[in-house]
Amino acid sequence: MNLLMNVRVLSLLAALLTLCQVTALVVALVLGENPGPFLGSMLTGAVVASLYFLTGSAKPELHARDGILIVGLGWAMATVLAGLPFVYGGWMGWIDSWFETASGFTTTGASILRDVEVLPKSQLFWRSEIQWLGGMGILLLAIAILPFLGVGGMEIMKAEVPGPTKDRLVPRVATTARILWVLYAGLTVVNIMAFMGSGMDFLEAIDHAFTTTATGGYSTRNASLAAFSPTIQWWCIFFMFMAGANFLLHYRLFMRRDWGIFKDPELRTYFGITVIVSVFTGVVLMLMQDKGLELAMRHAFFNVVSILTTTGYANDDFAQWPMFLQVILLNLMVIGGMAGSTAGGVKIIRLVMVWELFLTILDRLMMPRRIARPKYAGVIIPPEVMEGSLILVVVFLLVMLLSVIVLTAVGLDFTTAFSASLACIANVGPGIAKVGPLENYAFIPDAGKLLLTITMIAGRLELFTVLILFFPRFWKGE
């Protein structure tokens, strides 16, 4: 393990994070708000970044364990440093700040703020920018410039990019990262234009485009997207859906005009789940809550897409919906969006592969002599990929259940504990009961917040990248 090079890369991340705060500082200065919290935070970040100049003798190479360590420590460091403006501004304590910032970077959207509208607009802007940076992964931004350090970024990318596959668009990893960021930024700009064209003011359009494209869900309003027009909500549905799709497919469609992406099994499943569940939910809302067609379908599509893509926005209090609809939403939290997207959850591609494995097992039972292997898009699924997918689902459930036990031990009722655990590990944000779409996490004891903070980071990195750091064999290099 090249510890000196690890420190060098982490110091670079600290420098990038410090530079990213310049935009929030400018917003504060333009609006006449106190720039002190950002100046203090940037000074602290600069001190950490100065370690870069003390590690010039580091050997320019990274291995698999280095990538895992950089990603794990990088996310932990980022969530602490990025929360400093909230602490220096007096809006949050250290634990609340770490929770709020981790929720931002992991695009979870769970918040401890009872009244988000009291924060200065520059603080709200930084809160949204945090989600935008975390959406594609600030480490991917670092990968784009790692060649300047004389070191490749594939090992970091393997540990950072969510999903069972780590396909590259082009041979060079840095170029891949830059292409992904260009696509991500381009989708954000189009999102901003759509929101502004529908009546949202410039700054709030940026804030919400940041958190929509990142499938993060932080809003500048206590009522979330319910505070805006139906047109804006429909646009939000579209962009949440786009952000929940694999960005490799975006690349193939928009850069290569490859219409074959619409034959992709995961994309078809993603679209099918969205439409079927949304239409069913809308019909139920019309019949059981006496809502009109447009209102029922808007509430249905909005909240189903928001939960499936793990964005976490709300335009209706789905905690007041029939219980079986709430249970459906809880199941969507587990599923999540597509691999290679900004969404959380276990990913739809794993659902597709497990379904193929199920069909294969049925074939073997009916025809024992037949050699049947699970396939994805006509290609046999490698055993290690199938094994990893199944194990991740099992570990996901185990970590969630352990989290439920701890949360009930610190005083939460079972329904709230279960919902909060699932919402945080799946990076969704809102749940049901006391952490419903119009509620917050402020009432949870500090021990519970610390636990949920760790589960949010672990869930964002698909568990193994964080859990492996707790095994002695990782540090011994065996």
Secondary structure, DSSP 8 states (H G I E B T S, - for coil): --HHHHHHHHHHHHHHHHHHHHHHHHHHHHHT---HHHHHHHHHHHHHHGGGGG-TT--S---HHHHHHHHHHHHHHHHHHTTHHHHHTTS--HHHHHHHHHHHHTT------S-GGGS-HHHHHHHHHHHHHHHH-HHHHHHHHGGGGT---HHHHHHHS-SS----SSSSHHHHHHHHHHHHHHHHHHHHHHHHHTT--HHHHHHHHHHHHTT----SSTTGGGGS-HHHHHHHHHHHHHHTS-HHHHHHHHTT--GGGGG-HHHHHHHHHHHHHHHHHHHHHHHHS---HHHHHHHHHHHHHHHHTT----SS-GGGS-HHHHHHHHHHHHH-S-TTSS--SS-HHHHHHHHHHHHHHHHHHH-TTS----EETTEE--HHHHHHHHHHHHHHHHHHHHHHHHHHHTT--HHHHHHHHHHHHTT----SGGG-TT--STTS-HHHHHHHHHHHHHHHTTTHHHHGGGSHHHHHT-
